[in-house]
């Protein structure tokens, strides 16, 4: 299968690139010119990496790749000093440029190009990240409904993913690193939020399952991806502390919830399981793997 993958320098994108390269798929990876691609070390030299930011260069990359499936993982969380415009460009404009390229170059005889979009489960009023991701999902669905002969848009509503090698700015990595260092304290919210944590290997297999069944989805469709199980943030943090055998003080309630904080996020995996996927890595095992990897 010919796969066009964005965000290959990221945690999810690089994991998918390694997995699909091992499966023998024909991969084209689209990266920003300044992206760090160390996570791609060891990837097969047959994988094509394109660095582009201009609309005409992105369109050319799509045309030359002639993909059956586009998998969009590139995004900006806005955690590294990005301006609102930076967030919009990463989360809306880039995807829109790729969608336009599909509409311009898609070959109808091969059927519509399937666009697997990494969406969000967060309400748009939580952050600019959530707002922009939601807006792009709406755009993608609208275009697929208008041009079903060229485009199929599948919005993957991904829960809280974690695993070894994830960005240090992520909540899970931050807590684990703090406990491994045995810092004296860590300031936390009250921790009453209920979250669905999915280990990276399970997330990658879910994407692969959707990829293998992409032709069975509607022109504009969505599917939830998560473990299907949920715990409170407090229970999750306490699990990390026990597993790391840390003495770090957990100061629950030291910081307030962010505005419009969602208190319940859990995936309904019924549809995903019907496609043949199942959750394999327990939360306890996932945390253990992360701690072992961090210590090594």
FENWO-V727644 format. One record per pair of residues at least 6 apart in sequence whose C-alpha atoms are under 7 Angstrom apart, sorted by sequence separation. I is the first residue (numbers start at 1). J is the second residue. If there is no record, write none. Layout:
I_J / I_J
This chain:
7_13 / 8_14 / 21_27 / 52_58 / 124_130 / 125_131 / 167_173 / 168_174 / 6_13 / 123_130 / 124_131 / 144_151 / 166_173 / 122_130 / 144_152 / 8_17 / 78_87 / 144_153 / 120_130 / 124_134 / 162_172 / 76_87 / 141_153 / 120_133 / 140_153 / 76_90 / 119_133 / 120_134 / 75_90 / 76_91 / 75_91 / 33_51 / 119_137 / 137_155 / 28_47 / 29_48 / 30_49 / 31_50 / 32_51 / 33_52 / 206_225 / 27_47 / 28_48 / 29_49 / 30_50 / 31_51 / 32_52 / 33_53 / 8_29 / 27_48 / 28_49 / 29_50 / 30_51 / 31_52 / 32_53 / 8_30 / 30_52 / 2_25 / 3_26 / 4_27 / 5_28 / 6_29 / 7_30 / 8_31 / 21_44 / 1_25 / 2_26 / 3_27 / 4_28 / 5_29 / 6_30 / 7_31 / 1_26 / 2_27 / 3_28 / 4_29 / 5_30 / 6_31 / 14_39 / 18_43 / 9_35 / 14_40 / 9_36 / 9_37 / 198_226 / 197_226 / 198_227 / 9_39 / 196_226 / 197_227 / 196_227 / 196_228 / 196_229 / 196_230 / 162_197 / 195_230 / 196_231 / 112_148 / 119_155 / 121_157 / 160_196 / 161_197 / 162_198 / 163_199 / 194_230 / 195_231 / 230_266 / 28_65 / 112_149 / 113_150 / 114_151 / 115_152 / 116_153 / 117_154 / 118_155 / 119_156 / 120_157 / 121_158 / 159_196 / 160_197 / 161_198 / 162_199 / 163_200 / 194_231 / 195_232 / 229_266 / 111_149 / 112_150 / 113_151 / 114_152 / 115_153 / 116_154 / 117_155 / 118_156 / 119_157 / 120_158 / 121_159 / 159_197 / 160_198 / 161_199 / 162_200 / 194_232 / 195_233 / 228_266 / 59_98 / 62_101 / 111_150 / 112_151 / 113_152 / 114_153 / 115_154 / 116_155 / 117_156 / 118_157 / 119_158 / 159_198 / 161_200 / 193_232 / 194_233 / 228_267 / 58_98 / 92_132 / 112_152 / 116_156 / 118_158 / 192_232 / 193_233 / 227_267 / 228_268 / 91_132 / 92_133 / 108_149 / 191_232 / 192_233 / 226_267 / 228_269 / 55_97 / 59_101 / 63_105 / 87_129 / 91_133 / 108_150 / 191_233 / 192_234 / 225_267 / 191_234 / 224_267 / 226_269 / 69_113 / 70_114 / 71_115 / 72_116 / 73_117 / 88_132 / 92_136 / 106_150 / 224_268 / 225_269 / 68_113 / 69_114 / 70_115 / 71_116 / 72_117 / 73_118 / 91_136 / 224_269 / 243_288 / 68_114 / 69_115 / 70_116 / 71_117 / 72_118 / 103_150 / 240_287 / 244_291 / 78_129 / 77_129 / 227_279 / 76_129 / 13_73 / 4_65 / 191_252 / 179_241 / 190_252 / 4_67 / 185_248 / 186_249 / 187_250 / 188_251 / 189_252 / 190_253 / 3_67 / 176_240 / 180_244 / 182_246 / 184_248 / 185_249 / 186_250 / 187_251 / 188_252 / 189_253 / 2_67 / 3_68 / 4_69 / 5_70 / 6_71 / 179_244 / 182_247 / 183_248 / 184_249 / 185_250 / 186_251 / 187_252 / 188_253 / 189_254 / 2_68 / 3_69 / 4_70 / 5_71 / 6_72 / 7_73 / 153_219 / 154_220 / 155_221 / 156_222 / 157_223 / 158_224 / 159_225 / 180_246 / 182_248 / 185_251 / 188_254 / 189_255 / 209_275 / 1_68 / 2_69 / 3_70 / 4_71 / 5_72 / 6_73 / 7_74 / 152_219 / 153_220 / 154_221 / 155_222 / 156_223 / 157_224 / 158_225 / 159_226 / 179_246 / 187_254 / 188_255 / 189_256 / 6_74 / 151_219 / 152_220 / 153_221 / 154_222 / 155_223 / 156_224 / 157_225 / 158_226 / 187_255 / 189_257 / 209_277 / 156_225 / 179_248 / 194_263 / 195_264 / 196_265 / 193_263 / 194_264 / 195_265 / 196_266 / 148_219 / 193_264 / 194_265 / 195_266 / 196_267 / 206_277 / 145_219 / 144_219 / 145_220 / 144_220 / 202_279 / 202_280 / 141_220 / 202_281 / 199_281 / 199_286 / 114_214 / 159_267 / 176_291 / 163_286 / 164_290 / 163_290 / 164_293 / 126_259 / 126_260 / 125_260 / 126_261 / 11_165 / 11_166 / 16_204
